């Protein structure tokens, strides 16, 4: 059972916009340290978003992050086939004194 | 250029220990936190622990307390993850990660297989 809650899967068609949610609490997501990763099988995870809405270097502006209270979202616009991957949110938890992850969301591009 | 190069795959029997290394180039391990994250087969990413250079303290996920130790060798700029009392549930790919935003750069991963 992950501390952060993500939907297990989502899908979209090329060109579409999809969002992935990440729900937590005031001690983690509420602390504005939300980080998003893209993970392709057999490769190392890739940092997409940090501090909730800051894009990492080299990440296309099709990817955007937002946060409201204890919930965060990753939006991917102009969906492409190469976006098919697992997406994880993470945040520093002040109460646990640890980084906590969501269970991951598998994005399928139809 | 920042690169994290991890040690090779390991096979251990239940009850044994394993030590995974992560050589960092492009940053000094004294100026950034090096984190350890693992992924078991069919499971998600899981943070295990890290070394905070600000206070020289190691921090660990509660579920690994007592079984995991993270250390750093500043002379070789290498971070280490030591995991003891292995069970089959520790079979996973172990990653190191670091950077100014904590997880900017990742190692290639080290497969640790635990089997009798």
Interface residues (C-beta under 8 A of the other chain):
Chain A: X2 X35 X37 X39 X44 X45 X46 X47 X50 X51 X54 X56 X57 X86 X88 X90 X96 X97 X98 X99 X100 X101 X102 X103 X104
Chain B: X35 X37 X44 X45 X46 X47 X50 X59 X60 X61 X62 X95 X97 X99 X101 X102 X103 X104 X106 X107 X108 X109
